[in-house]
């Protein structure tokens, strides 16, 4: 490996360390309370080092989001092998719920915090997020084309599905289902029945 290649690898490794540390600090301290200095302290470097890689905290949070989308896309890859789009749509929903439960830190940073949207409005398209949504929308379109579901707009139906699943995730992750005054087991069973109803609607 040449000098240039080694330096590029070291630079990429440092960037990954910064992003990993940022995800931890954002989760532990909250976005508003997190500073570039606190992230730098986590990896025992100066704040100036962070600024060599990221313009500001928003851009860094945007990078953390992209890691989450990479994980989600990787987990979705096996679903491309399902030839029945209706079955694929069901599995997308199940996988989305599993992803939110297995990666609550990334889910919160991807879909809950508002700050990264400022970066999008300035100059960074949400490419990876759009790719995940496109996979859902294209699957819905296949279902419509094959008369497997009744919908007039693939985009609208995909958005409805995302909104429904996100709602379930947030009620569960923020423990809001406890207002039902049921045991945790009963709440989880209720969440599963809601998921089953969505699947039956497809």
C-alpha atoms as an extended CHARMM CRD file, in Angstrom:
* protein
*
       202  EXT
         1         1  UNK       CA              0.0000000000        0.0000000000        0.0000000000  PROA      1               0.0000000000
         2         2  UNK       CA              1.3870000000        3.3770000000       -1.0280000000  PROA      2               0.0000000000
         3         3  UNK       CA              1.6100000000        6.5040000000        1.0920000000  PROA      3               0.0000000000
         4         4  UNK       CA             -1.4210000000        8.1070000000       -0.5490000000  PROA      4               0.0000000000
         5         5  UNK       CA             -3.5670000000        5.0080000000       -0.0680000000  PROA      5               0.0000000000
         6         6  UNK       CA             -2.4870000000        4.6530000000        3.5580000000  PROA      6               0.0000000000
         7         7  UNK       CA             -3.2780000000        8.2830000000        4.3340000000  PROA      7               0.0000000000
         8         8  UNK       CA             -6.6950000000        7.9740000000        2.7170000000  PROA      8               0.0000000000
         9         9  UNK       CA             -7.4540000000        4.8530000000        4.7550000000  PROA      9               0.0000000000
        10        10  UNK       CA             -6.3570000000        6.5920000000        7.9550000000  PROA      10              0.0000000000
        11        11  UNK       CA             -8.5340000000        9.5670000000        7.0760000000  PROA      11              0.0000000000
        12        12  UNK       CA            -11.5420000000        7.3130000000        6.4990000000  PROA      12              0.0000000000
        13        13  UNK       CA            -10.9200000000        5.4800000000        9.7690000000  PROA      13              0.0000000000
        14        14  UNK       CA            -10.7620000000        8.7800000000       11.6430000000  PROA      14              0.0000000000
        15        15  UNK       CA            -13.9960000000        9.9330000000       10.0270000000  PROA      15              0.0000000000
        16        16  UNK       CA            -15.7070000000        6.7110000000       11.0840000000  PROA      16              0.0000000000
        17        17  UNK       CA            -14.4330000000        7.1300000000       14.6600000000  PROA      17              0.0000000000
        18        18  UNK       CA            -15.8310000000       10.6560000000       14.7860000000  PROA      18              0.0000000000
        19        19  UNK       CA            -19.2230000000        9.5550000000       13.4500000000  PROA      19              0.0000000000
        20        20  UNK       CA            -19.4080000000        6.6400000000       15.8890000000  PROA      20              0.0000000000
        21        21  UNK       CA            -18.5150000000        8.8830000000       18.8200000000  PROA      21              0.0000000000
        22        22  UNK       CA            -21.0350000000       11.4940000000       17.6930000000  PROA      22              0.0000000000
        23        23  UNK       CA            -23.8290000000        8.9090000000       17.5970000000  PROA      23              0.0000000000
        24        24  UNK       CA            -23.0330000000        7.9330000000       21.1820000000  PROA      24              0.0000000000
        25        25  UNK       CA            -22.8540000000       11.4920000000       22.4920000000  PROA      25              0.0000000000
        26        26  UNK       CA            -25.9950000000       12.6350000000       20.6360000000  PROA      26              0.0000000000
        27        27  UNK       CA            -27.8740000000        9.7380000000       22.1970000000  PROA      27              0.0000000000
        28        28  UNK       CA            -26.4990000000       10.1690000000       25.7060000000  PROA      28              0.0000000000
        29        29  UNK       CA            -26.6520000000       13.9710000000       25.9730000000  PROA      29              0.0000000000
        30        30  UNK       CA            -29.2680000000       14.9060000000       23.3800000000  PROA      30              0.0000000000
        31        31  UNK       CA            -28.6100000000       16.9060000000       20.2400000000  PROA      31              0.0000000000
        32        32  UNK       CA            -29.0430000000       20.3660000000       21.7690000000  PROA      32              0.0000000000
        33        33  UNK       CA            -26.6280000000       19.7070000000       24.6280000000  PROA      33              0.0000000000
        34        34  UNK       CA            -24.0020000000       18.0540000000       22.4800000000  PROA      34              0.0000000000
        35        35  UNK       CA            -21.0630000000       20.1760000000       21.3890000000  PROA      35              0.0000000000
        36        36  UNK       CA            -18.2350000000       19.5190000000       18.9820000000  PROA      36              0.0000000000
        37        37  UNK       CA            -15.9370000000       19.7010000000       21.9980000000  PROA      37              0.0000000000
        38        38  UNK       CA            -17.8040000000       16.9100000000       23.8120000000  PROA      38              0.0000000000
        39        39  UNK       CA            -17.5380000000       14.6880000000       20.7310000000  PROA      39              0.0000000000
        40        40  UNK       CA            -13.8290000000       15.4690000000       20.4320000000  PROA      40              0.0000000000
        41        41  UNK       CA            -13.2990000000       14.5920000000       24.0800000000  PROA      41              0.0000000000
        42        42  UNK       CA            -14.9440000000       11.1980000000       23.5070000000  PROA      42              0.0000000000
        43        43  UNK       CA            -12.2010000000       10.2640000000       21.0250000000  PROA      43              0.0000000000
        44        44  UNK       CA             -9.5070000000       12.2530000000       22.8760000000  PROA      44              0.0000000000
        45        45  UNK       CA             -8.8020000000       14.6940000000       20.0510000000  PROA      45              0.0000000000
        46        46  UNK       CA             -9.0900000000       18.4480000000       19.7540000000  PROA      46              0.0000000000
        47        47  UNK       CA            -12.2620000000       20.0830000000       18.3750000000  PROA      47              0.0000000000
        48        48  UNK       CA            -10.1250000000       21.3420000000       15.5040000000  PROA      48              0.0000000000
        49        49  UNK       CA             -9.7100000000       17.7610000000       14.3180000000  PROA      49              0.0000000000
        50        50  UNK       CA            -13.4860000000       17.3780000000       14.0220000000  PROA      50              0.0000000000
        51        51  UNK       CA            -13.7100000000       20.5250000000       11.9130000000  PROA      51              0.0000000000
        52        52  UNK       CA            -11.2420000000       19.0450000000        9.4400000000  PROA      52              0.0000000000
        53        53  UNK       CA            -13.9560000000       16.5160000000        8.5670000000  PROA      53              0.0000000000
        54        54  UNK       CA            -17.2630000000       18.2490000000        9.2860000000  PROA      54              0.0000000000
        55        55  UNK       CA            -18.4070000000       21.8560000000        8.9310000000  PROA      55              0.0000000000
        56        56  UNK       CA            -20.6320000000       21.8370000000       12.0120000000  PROA      56              0.0000000000
        57        57  UNK       CA            -22.7900000000       19.7360000000       14.3090000000  PROA      57              0.0000000000
        58        58  UNK       CA            -25.6590000000       19.5130000000       11.8170000000  PROA      58              0.0000000000
        59        59  UNK       CA            -23.4250000000       18.0580000000        9.1490000000  PROA      59              0.0000000000
        60        60  UNK       CA            -22.0370000000       15.5630000000       11.6240000000  PROA      60              0.0000000000
        61        61  UNK       CA            -25.5260000000       14.4430000000       12.6390000000  PROA      61              0.0000000000
        62        62  UNK       CA            -26.3840000000       14.0870000000        8.9480000000  PROA      62              0.0000000000
        63        63  UNK       CA            -23.3920000000       11.7200000000        8.6030000000  PROA      63              0.0000000000
        64        64  UNK       CA            -24.6340000000        9.6790000000       11.5710000000  PROA      64              0.0000000000
        65        65  UNK       CA            -28.0060000000        9.3660000000        9.8510000000  PROA      65              0.0000000000
        66        66  UNK       CA            -26.3790000000        7.9880000000        6.7340000000  PROA      66              0.0000000000
        67        67  UNK       CA            -24.8220000000        5.1800000000        8.7610000000  PROA      67              0.0000000000
        68        68  UNK       CA            -28.2950000000        4.2510000000        9.9790000000  PROA      68              0.0000000000
        69        69  UNK       CA            -29.6670000000        4.2320000000        6.4510000000  PROA      69              0.0000000000
        70        70  UNK       CA            -26.7700000000        2.0520000000        5.3210000000  PROA      70              0.0000000000
        71        71  UNK       CA            -27.6870000000       -0.4850000000        8.0090000000  PROA      71              0.0000000000
        72        72  UNK       CA            -31.3590000000       -0.3850000000        7.0270000000  PROA      72              0.0000000000
        73        73  UNK       CA            -30.6000000000       -0.7570000000        3.3170000000  PROA      73              0.0000000000
        74        74  UNK       CA            -28.2690000000       -3.6770000000        4.0020000000  PROA      74              0.0000000000
        75        75  UNK       CA            -30.9660000000       -5.4390000000        6.0020000000  PROA      75              0.0000000000
        76        76  UNK       CA            -33.4670000000       -4.8270000000        3.1980000000  PROA      76              0.0000000000
        77        77  UNK       CA            -31.2990000000       -6.3810000000        0.4980000000  PROA      77              0.0000000000
        78        78  UNK       CA            -32.5580000000       -9.9670000000        1.0020000000  PROA      78              0.0000000000
        79        79  UNK       CA            -36.1160000000       -8.7200000000        0.4400000000  PROA      79              0.0000000000
        80        80  UNK       CA            -35.2710000000       -7.9230000000       -3.1800000000  PROA      80              0.0000000000
        81        81  UNK       CA            -35.3090000000      -11.6890000000       -3.7730000000  PROA      81              0.0000000000
        82        82  UNK       CA            -39.0310000000      -11.8980000000       -2.9650000000  PROA      82              0.0000000000
        83        83  UNK       CA            -40.8070000000      -12.0010000000       -6.2980000000  PROA      83              0.0000000000
        84        84  UNK       CA            -44.2990000000      -11.5100000000       -4.8570000000  PROA      84              0.0000000000
        85        85  UNK       CA            -44.5210000000       -7.7380000000       -4.1980000000  PROA      85              0.0000000000
        86        86  UNK       CA            -47.3880000000       -8.1160000000       -1.7130000000  PROA      86              0.0000000000
        87        87  UNK       CA            -45.3120000000      -10.4930000000        0.3860000000  PROA      87              0.0000000000
        88        88  UNK       CA            -42.3150000000       -8.1920000000       -0.0010000000  PROA      88              0.0000000000
        89        89  UNK       CA            -44.4050000000       -5.2810000000        1.2660000000  PROA      89              0.0000000000
        90        90  UNK       CA            -45.3790000000       -7.2630000000        4.3570000000  PROA      90              0.0000000000
        91        91  UNK       CA            -41.7490000000       -8.1290000000        5.0230000000  PROA      91              0.0000000000
        92        92  UNK       CA            -40.6570000000       -4.5090000000        4.6110000000  PROA      92              0.0000000000
        93        93  UNK       CA            -43.0680000000       -3.5610000000        7.3820000000  PROA      93              0.0000000000
        94        94  UNK       CA            -41.8320000000       -6.3130000000        9.6790000000  PROA      94              0.0000000000
        95        95  UNK       CA            -38.2070000000       -5.4480000000        8.9870000000  PROA      95              0.0000000000
        96        96  UNK       CA            -38.8240000000       -1.7500000000        9.6770000000  PROA      96              0.0000000000
        97        97  UNK       CA            -40.2190000000       -2.5970000000       13.1070000000  PROA      97              0.0000000000
        98        98  UNK       CA            -37.3130000000       -4.9430000000       13.8510000000  PROA      98              0.0000000000
        99        99  UNK       CA            -34.8070000000       -2.2980000000       12.7600000000  PROA      99              0.0000000000
       100       100  UNK       CA            -36.3390000000        0.2860000000       15.0970000000  PROA      100             0.0000000000
       101       101  UNK       CA            -36.1930000000       -2.1330000000       18.0170000000  PROA      101             0.0000000000
       102       102  UNK       CA            -32.6730000000       -3.3640000000       17.2690000000  PROA      102             0.0000000000
       103       103  UNK       CA            -31.2140000000        0.0810000000       16.5060000000  PROA      103             0.0000000000
       104       104  UNK       CA            -33.1670000000        2.5950000000       18.6280000000  PROA      104             0.0000000000
       105       105  UNK       CA            -30.2020000000        4.9810000000       18.7480000000  PROA      105             0.0000000000
       106       106  UNK       CA            -29.9290000000        5.2570000000       14.9890000000  PROA      106             0.0000000000
       107       107  UNK       CA            -33.7060000000        5.2860000000       14.5210000000  PROA      107             0.0000000000
       108       108  UNK       CA            -34.0610000000        8.3090000000       16.7710000000  PROA      108             0.0000000000
       109       109  UNK       CA            -31.2590000000       10.1470000000       15.0090000000  PROA      109             0.0000000000
       110       110  UNK       CA            -32.6720000000        9.2610000000       11.5800000000  PROA      110             0.0000000000
       111       111  UNK       CA            -36.3590000000       10.0160000000       12.0450000000  PROA      111             0.0000000000
       112       112  UNK       CA            -36.9580000000       12.0530000000       15.1920000000  PROA      112             0.0000000000
       113       113  UNK       CA            -34.4680000000       14.8850000000       15.5920000000  PROA      113             0.0000000000
       114       114  UNK       CA            -35.1150000000       17.9790000000       13.4700000000  PROA      114             0.0000000000
       115       115  UNK       CA            -31.6120000000       19.4390000000       13.1990000000  PROA      115             0.0000000000
       116       116  UNK       CA            -30.3000000000       17.5060000000       10.1570000000  PROA      116             0.0000000000
       117       117  UNK       CA            -33.1110000000       18.8610000000        7.9940000000  PROA      117             0.0000000000
       118       118  UNK       CA            -31.3330000000       22.2350000000        8.0360000000  PROA      118             0.0000000000
       119       119  UNK       CA            -28.4230000000       20.5910000000        6.2320000000  PROA      119             0.0000000000
       120       120  UNK       CA            -30.7840000000       19.1400000000        3.6350000000  PROA      120             0.0000000000
       121       121  UNK       CA            -32.3240000000       22.5230000000        2.9530000000  PROA      121             0.0000000000
       122       122  UNK       CA            -28.8880000000       24.0520000000        2.5030000000  PROA      122             0.0000000000
       123       123  UNK       CA            -27.1000000000       21.6870000000        0.1840000000  PROA      123             0.0000000000
       124       124  UNK       CA            -27.2390000000       17.9650000000        0.9930000000  PROA      124             0.0000000000
       125       125  UNK       CA            -29.9460000000       15.8070000000       -0.6290000000  PROA      125             0.0000000000
       126       126  UNK       CA            -31.1670000000       12.9520000000        1.5660000000  PROA      126             0.0000000000
       127       127  UNK       CA            -30.0890000000       10.3730000000       -1.0200000000  PROA      127             0.0000000000
       128       128  UNK       CA            -29.9400000000        7.3280000000        1.2290000000  PROA      128             0.0000000000
       129       129  UNK       CA            -33.2510000000        8.0980000000        2.8790000000  PROA      129             0.0000000000
       130       130  UNK       CA            -34.8360000000        8.5580000000       -0.5340000000  PROA      130             0.0000000000
       131       131  UNK       CA            -33.4630000000        5.2140000000       -1.6970000000  PROA      131             0.0000000000
       132       132  UNK       CA            -35.1110000000        3.3970000000        1.2100000000  PROA      132             0.0000000000
       133       133  UNK       CA            -38.4240000000        5.1260000000        0.5580000000  PROA      133             0.0000000000
       134       134  UNK       CA            -38.0970000000        4.4050000000       -3.1790000000  PROA      134             0.0000000000
       135       135  UNK       CA            -37.7770000000        0.6900000000       -2.4270000000  PROA      135             0.0000000000
       136       136  UNK       CA            -41.0350000000        0.8560000000       -0.4880000000  PROA      136             0.0000000000
       137       137  UNK       CA            -42.7770000000        2.9570000000       -3.1530000000  PROA      137             0.0000000000
       138       138  UNK       CA            -41.6210000000        0.7320000000       -6.0180000000  PROA      138             0.0000000000
       139       139  UNK       CA            -42.8930000000       -2.3330000000       -4.1780000000  PROA      139             0.0000000000
       140       140  UNK       CA            -46.2720000000       -0.6620000000       -3.7170000000  PROA      140             0.0000000000
       141       141  UNK       CA            -46.3260000000        0.2180000000       -7.4280000000  PROA      141             0.0000000000
       142       142  UNK       CA            -45.7280000000       -3.4200000000       -8.3340000000  PROA      142             0.0000000000
       143       143  UNK       CA            -48.6360000000       -4.4060000000       -6.0940000000  PROA      143             0.0000000000
       144       144  UNK       CA            -50.8850000000       -1.8780000000       -7.8280000000  PROA      144             0.0000000000
       145       145  UNK       CA            -49.7700000000       -3.0040000000      -11.2730000000  PROA      145             0.0000000000
       146       146  UNK       CA            -50.6000000000       -6.6140000000      -10.4010000000  PROA      146             0.0000000000
       147       147  UNK       CA            -53.9420000000       -5.7110000000       -8.7570000000  PROA      147             0.0000000000
       148       148  UNK       CA            -52.7080000000       -7.0260000000       -5.4230000000  PROA      148             0.0000000000
       149       149  UNK       CA            -53.7710000000       -3.9430000000       -3.4650000000  PROA      149             0.0000000000
       150       150  UNK       CA            -56.3450000000       -1.2260000000       -4.0210000000  PROA      150             0.0000000000
       151       151  UNK       CA            -54.5420000000        2.0980000000       -4.2130000000  PROA      151             0.0000000000
       152       152  UNK       CA            -54.4820000000        4.9440000000       -6.7190000000  PROA      152             0.0000000000
       153       153  UNK       CA            -51.0980000000        6.3910000000       -5.8190000000  PROA      153             0.0000000000
       154       154  UNK       CA            -48.0180000000        4.3290000000       -4.9620000000  PROA      154             0.0000000000
       155       155  UNK       CA            -46.3730000000        7.3470000000       -3.3540000000  PROA      155             0.0000000000
       156       156  UNK       CA            -49.3840000000        8.1190000000       -1.1610000000  PROA      156             0.0000000000
       157       157  UNK       CA            -49.8140000000        4.4980000000       -0.0880000000  PROA      157             0.0000000000
       158       158  UNK       CA            -46.1030000000        4.1710000000        0.6600000000  PROA      158             0.0000000000
       159       159  UNK       CA            -46.2660000000        7.3510000000        2.7510000000  PROA      159             0.0000000000
       160       160  UNK       CA            -49.3160000000        6.0370000000        4.6240000000  PROA      160             0.0000000000
       161       161  UNK       CA            -47.4770000000        2.7910000000        5.3740000000  PROA      161             0.0000000000
       162       162  UNK       CA            -44.3830000000        4.6450000000        6.5830000000  PROA      162             0.0000000000
       163       163  UNK       CA            -46.4800000000        6.9650000000        8.7620000000  PROA      163             0.0000000000
       164       164  UNK       CA            -48.3490000000        4.0250000000       10.2970000000  PROA      164             0.0000000000
       165       165  UNK       CA            -45.1800000000        2.0660000000       11.0620000000  PROA      165             0.0000000000
       166       166  UNK       CA            -43.3910000000        5.1310000000       12.4110000000  PROA      166             0.0000000000
       167       167  UNK       CA            -46.3480000000        5.8100000000       14.6880000000  PROA      167             0.0000000000
       168       168  UNK       CA            -46.1740000000        2.3090000000       16.1370000000  PROA      168             0.0000000000
       169       169  UNK       CA            -42.4300000000        2.6200000000       16.6310000000  PROA      169             0.0000000000
       170       170  UNK       CA            -42.6850000000        5.9530000000       18.4370000000  PROA      170             0.0000000000
       171       171  UNK       CA            -45.5280000000        4.8280000000       20.7000000000  PROA      171             0.0000000000
       172       172  UNK       CA            -43.4860000000        1.7950000000       21.6270000000  PROA      172             0.0000000000
       173       173  UNK       CA            -40.0560000000        3.4510000000       21.9550000000  PROA      173             0.0000000000
       174       174  UNK       CA            -41.3780000000        6.3110000000       24.0840000000  PROA      174             0.0000000000
       175       175  UNK       CA            -43.4460000000        3.9480000000       26.2560000000  PROA      175             0.0000000000
       176       176  UNK       CA            -46.6280000000        5.8650000000       25.4060000000  PROA      176             0.0000000000
       177       177  UNK       CA            -48.5960000000        2.6420000000       25.0350000000  PROA      177             0.0000000000
       178       178  UNK       CA            -48.4930000000        2.4100000000       28.8190000000  PROA      178             0.0000000000
       179       179  UNK       CA            -51.4070000000        4.8550000000       28.9620000000  PROA      179             0.0000000000
       180       180  UNK       CA            -53.5250000000        1.8450000000       28.0260000000  PROA      180             0.0000000000
       181       181  UNK       CA            -52.9930000000        0.6380000000       31.6160000000  PROA      181             0.0000000000
       182       182  UNK       CA            -52.0390000000       -2.8450000000       30.5400000000  PROA      182             0.0000000000
       183       183  UNK       CA            -49.0750000000       -5.0520000000       31.3250000000  PROA      183             0.0000000000
       184       184  UNK       CA            -46.0330000000       -4.8220000000       29.0690000000  PROA      184             0.0000000000
       185       185  UNK       CA            -46.9250000000       -8.1940000000       27.6170000000  PROA      185             0.0000000000
       186       186  UNK       CA            -50.4460000000       -6.9950000000       26.8260000000  PROA      186             0.0000000000
       187       187  UNK       CA            -49.0850000000       -3.8280000000       25.2330000000  PROA      187             0.0000000000
       188       188  UNK       CA            -46.7010000000       -5.8020000000       23.0380000000  PROA      188             0.0000000000
       189       189  UNK       CA            -49.5260000000       -8.1130000000       22.0230000000  PROA      189             0.0000000000
       190       190  UNK       CA            -51.6380000000       -5.0880000000       21.1200000000  PROA      190             0.0000000000
       191       191  UNK       CA            -48.7950000000       -3.6680000000       19.0200000000  PROA      191             0.0000000000
       192       192  UNK       CA            -48.5130000000       -6.9670000000       17.2040000000  PROA      192             0.0000000000
       193       193  UNK       CA            -52.2700000000       -7.0180000000       16.5130000000  PROA      193             0.0000000000
       194       194  UNK       CA            -52.0140000000       -3.5000000000       15.0720000000  PROA      194             0.0000000000
       195       195  UNK       CA            -49.1970000000       -4.7040000000       12.8360000000  PROA      195             0.0000000000
       196       196  UNK       CA            -51.2920000000       -7.6920000000       11.8020000000  PROA      196             0.0000000000
       197       197  UNK       CA            -54.1800000000       -5.3660000000       10.8900000000  PROA      197             0.0000000000
       198       198  UNK       CA            -51.8800000000       -3.3010000000        8.6660000000  PROA      198             0.0000000000
       199       199  UNK       CA            -50.6940000000       -6.4940000000        6.9930000000  PROA      199             0.0000000000
       200       200  UNK       CA            -54.3000000000       -7.5850000000        6.4050000000  PROA      200             0.0000000000
       201       201  UNK       CA            -55.0230000000       -4.2010000000        4.8250000000  PROA      201             0.0000000000
       202       202  UNK       CA            -52.3960000000       -4.8580000000        2.2020000000  PROA      202             0.0000000000
